[in-house]
Amino acid sequence: MTNDQRRPVQETAGPAVDPRWEELADLALIISREIQFRGYIDERAVTLTQSEGMVMRYLQREPTATPSRIADATGLQRTNLSAVLRGLEGKGLVERRAQPDDRRGVIVRATERGRSNYALVRNEWAAAVSAAAGNNTSHLDSALRLLRTVTAGLVEMRPRSPSSTPAA
């Protein structure tokens, strides 16, 4: 296929999508990238990969979790999660321990450094986003409601991995 030839767009079933949703999705990706691109002002902030960030975000809501639960909640493959956890351990942000009731199982938890790093970087993200919006909070509550709804819906619609699909 030459550069000037385009692949046909696969049509989807259902009604046409409002183009504003296309713009919202595009803007969400741009905003995410711009936040990551900025880096951090505070030298104590530990930079994370996208996968490491997903794990740390999950561990803020669930103080302890098994690797299987983290993989399911973040959409990461178990083999990839193992590498992510090793990286986070190396940075001092998480620790893995044997489960108290079953010494064969493992639980993962954020360390104090992991919790404080998450708070620090969230504060920097907030300062950057607020400044970019001119500190205008007039539509902030409705934007947060919409983004929470979209986030929950996308997580709910996430394709299941072959390893988590029940056997037939």
Phi, psi and omega in degrees: 000130179281166182298330183272357176268140180246146175285143179293143178281130179287127180284146178254155178285153176102182183290160177299145180272134176301126183299344177294331176292324175299315180295319178300313180298315180298314180296322178299318178294320179295314180299315179302314180294320179295321177296315180294322183297327184297327188073199185234145177281314183286123183291347176284342183293132178261123178283137182239155170287168178301316180294319177297320178297320179297318180294314181296322177299316179296317182291346174287327180274326181240101187301327175225144181203155174279155176304322179299317180294319178297316180300314179298316184289329183263347182081011178274147173289147182303319181294320177292322180298322179302316179294320179297316180296321176299317178298316180293323175296317179299330178273357179076022185262337176223163171222148176249137179223156175294143177294136183298322183275339181218098187299348179279331181277163181236142170241151181242140175216152175286141175278173175301320178297321178295318179292317181289326177295318180298316179297318180297312183289326176299321179296318178293320177300315182299316180298318181293314182293318179298314179297319180297330179269011181065026181057023180274115182257011187300329181244012186297314181298317180291324177296318179296318178300313180298313182294324175296318179297314179298315180301310180298319180295318179294321178296318179297324182274358184303132176298139178282143178285153180303329182287339181260359178277130180301143177293145181279000000 
